[in-house]
Amino acid sequence: MTDPSSPLLAVDLYDEPGRTFRVPARWYPEVSANLSIANMDFADFADAVDGSGTFRGWGDD
């Protein structure tokens, strides 16, 4: 699961069921924590993906 070539698939099950994006294991803790405390919405991450549909952070890391 830590292999960068095998990102996890995040699937929205609430606001836009079926909307997806990929997230490398490195970024999973940030995504998971922010979604679980409702600090951010799924769309915040899904809208910040790169051309391959993968969330790779906010560019300042």
Residue pairs with C-beta under 8 A, 6 or more apart in sequence:
1 8
1 25
2 25
3 25
4 24
4 25
4 26
7 22
7 23
7 24
7 25
7 54
8 22
8 23
8 24
8 25
8 28
9 20
9 21
9 22
9 23
10 20
10 21
10 22
10 23
10 31
10 42
10 45
10 46
10 55
11 18
11 19
11 20
12 18
12 19
12 20
12 42
12 43
12 46
14 42
15 41
15 42
15 43
16 42
16 43
19 42
19 43
19 46
20 46
20 53
21 45
21 46
21 49
21 53
21 54
21 55
22 49
22 52
22 53
22 54
22 55
23 31
23 45
23 54
23 55
24 54
24 56
27 55
27 56
27 57
30 57
31 45
31 55
33 39
34 40
34 44
34 45
35 41
35 42
35 45
45 55
46 55
48 55
48 58
49 55
49 56
50 56
